Amino acid sequence: MTQTTKPEIGGHLLVQCLVAQGVTHVFGVPGESYLAVLDGFYQYRDQISFIVNRQEGGAAYMAEAHGKLTGRPGVCFVTRGPGATNASIGLHTAFQDSTPMVLFVGDVASDTRDREAFQEMNYLSFFGPSTKGLAKLVERIDDVKRIPEYVARAFATAMNGRRGPVVLVLPEDMLTHAISAASPGGPLPHAFPAAAVLETGFSQRSGAALRELLLKAERPMVIAGGSGWTPQAAAHLQRFAENWSLPVANAFRFQDTFDNHHPFYAGDVGLGISPALAKRMAQSDLILAFGPRLGEITSGSYTLIEAPQPKQALVHIHASADELNRVFQTRLAIHASLPAAAEALAALSAPENPTWRAWSLACNEDYQANIRPAVITNLPADTQRGLVNMAKVIATLQKHLPVDAVLTNGAGNFASWLHRYFCYHGLAKGHKTQLAPTNGSMGYGVPAGIAAAITTGRVVVTLAGDGDFLMTGQELATAAQYGAKTIVIVLNNGMYGTIRMHQEREYPERVTGTALANPDFAGLARAYGYVGERIERTDQFEAAFLAALERPQGTLIEIIQEPQAISTRASLEDIRQAALKRLAS
């Protein structure tokens, strides 16, 4: 800290605090309620970039994605009222995904508060905080001198324990007050690195208890995931699995936690779970949940792991004490940071020949069988339109993408192709490569991919559905403005597919509200400055994708998909008959 003698307005001081926290990119939509902060971004433009979005939901998604990628809080700025409510979708994603994030909201001036002034709202009531809310902490800064205090607390809260979002409300008059006071004097060291949180949480006693449970097990299973993993921690997890010959499954949409190419990888425990893996989960006698909070999807709607008393012995390791024994009664609960726990487990003494090694290898054989695609055969050439083999499309991605490529998606049945068939290399290789919303939020993939391209410069591929893309597709304008190249693959089947699937199961032949009349997606992409391509056959995809990798600007590839190909487990005969029927008509 250094003493400044020149008066500094609150908006500038706030930006100084962000720079001191190591923030390099901020996402947002400008508003008159925080003009003083915008001026601060101009003042310090060489140290921090303000990325202008086209809608606050897209901005919040980008901040959340930045938090996932870096492990540090992603930062979003929006204006009061409509801006804040639009941003709430990204905040909900950050909350359920346990992603560190700080949302700054410009507010009405202090002298108009509590009069239902223009766009005024009660942020504490709207955002929480609570265990079921949208934020871990919601505070308002009324005194310009306390800006450094509030910002530091926001970043600490976002990072500590179970990570998540924090909201700071900024009255516009406070931001224009000038102050001569101590302010950050340069980039500060990271105050809350993941490896330093709860470093003593994994005790020798916990290790001994876990070892005893493992030695008694016959069919153990590790479920890895959650927020707070580092490449080093992932490497320690891999060493632990190898030492003990343990099968490792990744939690829902945390598929890059453990290397999918590893001989002990068992698959992902999520939507559309492999029936073989679900059976293995039911057969297991010990589950070690390493990092995830064990939500509804990872627990199979509380059936694979029953609440409150699981059939299997349950060991749960989590950075937040509040998550332990909250839903599931554990045999052993360990309150520790993931890096500290992973390091301890990597050093845990293992038996020479674990009796369950054959079980672990069999789990991997099940996984390998699940990713071998079935093929539709004996179809006339004219029926190939809409029967793009998505398993082969994903195999093409696998073949040509670099190890550090980032893959993003929103929500919908389309995502199951990526989840089932793409094999992530895992954080142990040095990079986080999957960005996907565990809260099942549509529209996440496009802005998340753009944020990844802006902040990392790595190759980015986004998989989107037709309904999913149109939630946030306007953010392609943001990508074009900042030269952020992404490759967006849009699966167009003319409907909200997930809802249609459930609708036809629950209310057969009473379809309503799920059909979509779509635009020309390739043409729309061109209007935003992307290259637009449209394919209808499997053999067209590889050339289009290789061209997209080579060109400097972003590309959208629209894939026409048969509505019957609703999921990776759709009946091939049903798809075949639908194609023949379409040809006949």
N, C-alpha and C positions, 0 to 999 in steps of 0.2 A: 504494500500500500504506500502511496506517496501522497503528499499534500498538494492540492492544486489551489492556486490563488485566484485564478480566473474563474468568474462565475460560470456555472455549467447548468443548462436547463435539464429538467428531469428526463426528457426524451433522449438526450445525448448521454446522460449518465447511465441510463438503462442499456443502451447499446454497448457502452464501455464494459458493463458487467457481463453481457453476453460474450463479448470478445475474450474477457478474462476467463470465462468458463470454457473456452476453446470452441465456441460455436463458429462455424464457417458459413453455414447456409441457413437462411430463415425463409419459410414459405408463408404466403399470405395473400390476402386481397386488401388493397388499400382502403382506408376509411378516414373521414375527417376527424374522428375522435382520437386518432393517434398520429396526427400530422407531425408533431414534435419528434416522435420516434422515427418516422420516415426521414425527417431531416437528419436525424442521427445516423441512419444508415448511409445517407449521402456523405456525411462528415467522415465516416469510417469505412467508406466503400472499398478501400484497399485491403481491409481486414475481414470484412463480412459481406456476404451477398444476400440481397433481398430478392427472392424469386417470386415474380408476380403471377398469380394463378387466375383462372377464369371463374372459379366458384370455390367458396370456402370449404366445401366438402372435399374437393380435390386437394386443396392446400393442407388440410388436416391429415388426409391420407398420406401425402408426401412427407409430412413431418413424422408421422408414425413409421413409415418405411425407413426414413433416415435413422430413427431411433433403433429399429431392428438391425440395420446394417452396421451401425457404429457402436452400439452398446451404450451410447451417451444420449441424453434427452434430445429428441427432435423438437424443433421450435416452430410454432405457428402463430401468426398475428392476424386477428380479424377485428372488425368493428362491432359495435354493440348490437343487441337485438337480433335482426335477421342474420347478420354475419356470425354471431355466436351460435345460433340455433342450427345454421347450415353446417358449422364445423363440428357439431355434436356427434355426427356419424363417425368421424375419425377418432374422436375422443372415446367413444364406446368401443371401437376396435382396439385402441391402445389399452383400455381397461381390461377387456377380456383376454387380450393377447399378452398382458403383462409387459407392455412396451414403455420404456421411459419417454416422457413427452411433456412439454410445457406449452400450454396455450395462453397467449396474452390477448386480452379483450379490451379494446378501447371502450370507455364508458362515458356516460353523461357527466357534465360538470357537477361538482359538489353542491353548488347552490341551487341546482334544479332536481336533486335526488329526492325520491319518495313522493313525486308529484305526477307519476306516470308521464315523465318527459318523453321527448321524441325517442323512440326505440328503446326505452328503458325496460329493464327486466330484473328479476331477482336471481342472480347467478348462483347463490348458495342453494336456493331451493331447486333450481333447474339442474345443476351439475352434481349435486351431492354435498359433501362426500358421504359415502357409506360403503359397506361391503358389496352392495348391489347397485351403486350409483354409477356416475360417469367419470369421477375423478377421485384421487386419493386425498386431495386437499384443494380448497377453494378459498382464496384470500384477496383482499382489495388493498392497494397501497394508497393511503391517504396523505402520507407525509413523504415529501421528496427525499428527505435525508435518509429514509429507511429503505430506499430502493435496493442498495447492495445487500441488506439483510434479507429482504423478501426474495430476491432472485437466488441467493445462495441456498435459502431454505427450500425453495421450489425445486432446485436441481437435486439437493440432497434427498428430498422426499420422493422424487421421481425414481431415484436410483436405489434407495434403501429397501431392504426386505423384498416383498413382492413388488417388482417394478410396476410403474403405471403412470398415468397422466396427472398433471397438476394444472390448475387454472389460476392465473393472476389477472385481476381486474384493475384497469388503469383509468381513473378519472381524468378527463382531458385537461382540466385546469391544473392538476398536479404535475402533469408532464411539461407544462410551460413555466413552472416556478424555477427560478434560478437559485443556485446554491454554491457556496464556496466551502467545500468540505472534502474529507478524505474520499478518494475514489480508487478503483483498481489501477495499478500502475504497470500493467502489462499482462500477458498470458499467465494465469496461475496454474500450478500443477493440478492434475486431476485429483480432486479431493475424495472422490468416491469410486476408485477403480474396483472392478468386480472382485478381484482376488483379495481385496483388503476388507471386504464386508464379512463380518462374523467369522473371522479367520480361526477363532478358537471353538467354533460351533461343533466341529466334528471331533469328538473326544476319543481317547483310547478306549474308553468304556463302550462308546457307541460302536466302534470298530469290532470289538470283541463280541458284542451282542449280535451284530450282523453276521460275523463269521460263523457263529454257532448256528444261526438260522440257515445259512447257506449249506453248511455241512449236513444238516438234517434233511435238506430238500432232495427230491428225486427229479422234479420237473420245474426248475426255476425259469423265470422270465423277467428280463429287464425292460422297462418302458422308459425311454429317455426323451427329454424335450423340455419345453418351458423357456423362460427368458433368463438371461444371465450367463449363458455359455460363452466361453472363449475358445480359440483354437487350441490353446494349451490344455484347457480342461477337457475338450473333446478327445485330445490325444491320450490323456490320462484315463478317460472312460474306455477308450479302445484297449489300452493296456490291461485294465481291470478285466474286461471281457475276455481277452486272450489268456490272461493268467488263470482265470477260473473256468474257461470254456463255456461262457454264458451266452445264450441267445439274446439279442438286443432288438427290440422293436422301437420305432420312433412314434411319438405321440402325434395326434392330428395336426397336420400342417407344420410340424417341426421335423420334416423328413431329412433335413441336412444336418441333424445333430450327430448321427452315427453313419459311417460310410456304408452306402447301400451295396457296394461291391464286396464287402467283407464276408468271409465264409460263415460268420456267426450272425449275419443280419437276418432278421425274421420277417420284416415288412413293416407297414405303417398301420397303426391302430386308429382308424378314422372312418369317415363316411365311405361306404362301399368296401369295407374291410374284406379281405380274402376270407372265404368260408373256412379254409384250412387254418388260417391264423386265429380266427375266432374260436375254432375248436381247440387249438393249442392253448389259448388263454383259459378256456373252461377246464382243460385238463391239468393246467399248471397247479403246483401246490405252494409256490412262493412267487409273489410279484414284488419286484423292487422298482418302485416308481421314482425315477431319478430326475427331479426337476419339474415335471408337469404338475399342474394343479388338479389333474384328474377330473376334467369337466364332463359334461353329458356325452359328448361325441367319443372321447378317448375311452370312457368307461362303457361304451355300447349302450347308452341310455340306462346306465346303472344296472346292466345285466351281466356283462362280461366281468365286471367288478361290482358286486352287489353292495348296495347301501342299506343300512349302515354297517352291516357285518359281512365282509367278503368271505367267500368260501375258502379262498386261498389265504395263506399267511401274507399280510401286506406290510412291506417296509416302505415308508415314504420319506424322501429327502427333499426339503424345500427351504428356500431362503427366508420365508415368512412363517413365523410361529402360528399366525392366524389360519394358515391353510392346513396345518397338521391336525388330524382328527376332527376337522370341521364337518365333513360329510361321511368319511369312511373311518371306521375304527381300525387302527393299525396294530400290528404286533410290535412294531418298532417305529418310532417317529424321530427323525433326526433333523434338527434345526441348524442348517449350515448353508453357506454360500456354495454354489455349484463348483467353482474352482477349488475351494478348500476341501470339499467332500471328494471330488474326483481325484485329487492328489493323494488323499488318505487311502482311498480304495485301490489306487494303482499300487500302493505299497503294502496292501493287506496280504498276509501270508496265505497262499493257496495250496490245496492238496496237489500231489504230483499227477494223479490220474483221476479227475472228477468223474464220478459215475454217470453223470448226465451228458457227457460229451456227444454220444450218439443222438440224444434228444436234440441237442443244439444244432447239430449238422442236419438233422431231419427238418427242423424249423426252416433252415435256409433252403433245403430242397423244395419245401412247400412254396417258399417265396419265388424261387426260380421258375417253378411250374406256373405260378400265377402271372408272371410277366411274359409268358410265351403266348403270343396272340393267336386266336383262332382266325381262320380265313374263310371268306365267303367264296364259293366256287360255283361253276356251272351257270353263270349268268350271261345272257346276251350282252354284247358290247354296249347297246343303247341304254342298258339299265345302269351303267356305271356312274351316271350323273347322280350325285348325292350319296354315293357309297364310297366316299374317300375313306380309306383304311387308316383310322386315326392312330392305331398302334404303330403302323409304319411311319406315319408323320412324326410321332414321338421318337421312333428309332432314328429318323433322319436328324432330329435335333441332337440326340445323343452322339451320333456319329461326327457331327461337324462343329459342335459348340466347344469352346475352350473350357478347361476345368473350372475356371473362376467365373463363368457366365452366370448372370442372375436371371432366375425364372420367376415370373410373377403371375398371379391370377386373382380374380375376384371370386364370386360365388355362383354356383350352378353346376348341373350335371356335367357340363363340358370339362370342368376341372378334373373329373375322375380319370380322364385319359392321361393327364400329366401325372397325377398322383399314383396311378397304378403302374405306368410303363416307364417313367423317367427314373433313372438311377442316379441319385445325388452322391457326389464324392464325399461330402461331409465336412464339417468345420475343421476337422483335424488336418485338412489340406491347406488351411489358412484363411479361408474366406466363407462368409455366409452367402449362400446362393439361392435360398428360397424365401420369397416374400409372399405370404398368403394369409388371409384373415381367419383366425379361428372362430370369430364371432359370425362367420358366414355372411359377410357384408358384400352386397353386390357393388360393382363399380370400383373395387379396390385396385385391380391389377394394372390398369392404364396409368393412373398417377403414381403408383408405387414404382412402376418400371421407369417412368420419367425421372423420379427422384433418384433412383439408383444410377441412371445414366448421367445425371447432372453431377452427383457427388462422388462417383467412383470412376466414371469413364470406361467401365467394363461393358462387355457385350450384354445386352438385355433382351430377353424374349418374354412377351406377355401373351398368355392364352386367355381369350375372352369369349363369352357367348354374345349373341346378338342383343339380348336384353341387357346383359351385364355391361357391354361396351357403351350403350347409349346413356348409361347413368353418368359417366364422366368423360365421354369421348371428346368433349370440347377441350380437354387438357392437352390434346395433340397440338393445339395452338401454342401452349406453353412450351412444349418440347421444341417446336419449330423456332420460337423466339430465342431460345437459349442454345440452339444447336445440339439438343440432346437426342441422340439417335436411339430409337428403340425399334424392335420388330414386333408388331402386333398381329397375332393370328386370331381372326374372328370366325367362330363356328356359327354359321347361320342356318338354323332349322326352323325359323319363322314362329318361334313360340318361347314362352317362359317354360323351359323344358322340365325343370325340377317340379314345379307346381303342377304341370300337366301330368307328369308321371304319377304323382300322389292323387291328383284329381281322378284320373282314369281308374286308379285302383279303388278309391273310396266311393266314387259316384260314376260308375261305368256309363258311357254313352251320354253323359250330361256335361259336355265340355263347354265352359264359358270363361271369359276373362283371361285366357292364356294365349290366344292367338296374336301374332304380331305382324303388322304390315311394315316392312323394313325399308329403309332407304338403300341406295346404292352405296354400300360401305366403301368400296374401292374409290368411287368418285368422291365421296365425302372426305376420305383421307387426302386425296389430291387437293381438295379445296383448302385443307389445313397446311399444305406444304410437304406432305408425305407422298411417297410413291404408293399407288394403289394397284393391287393385283387381285384377280379373282380366279379360283380354280374349282373344277368340278370332278376331277379324277385324281387318283392317287399318284399316277406317274407324272403329273404336272408339278407336284410340290417341291421336289428336291431342287430343280433348276431355279424355281422362284425363290427358294430360301437361300441358296448359294449366292444369287444375285443381290439379295437383301443384305447379306453379310458383307459383300464387297462395296456396295455404294455408300457414300458418305452420309446421306440423309436417311431418315426413318422410312420404314416400309410397313404397310398394312396388307396382309394376305387374307382375303375373304375365302373361306371354305364353305361351299354349299353342302349341307348335310341332310341326309334322309331323316325325317322326324322319328322314324321307328328306331334309329340308332341312338336311342336316348341315353344309354349308359354303356360302360364297358362290359356289362353282363347282360345286355339285351340279347334275346334269342336270335341267332343267325338265321334261322328259318323264317322268323317273323320279318326280319329285314329283307330277306330274299323275296318273300311273297309280296311285300309292300312295293318293292322295286318292279316286280313283274306286273303287278296291278297298275302301277303308274304307267308302264310301257303300253299296256293294253288300252288305257284310257286316252 
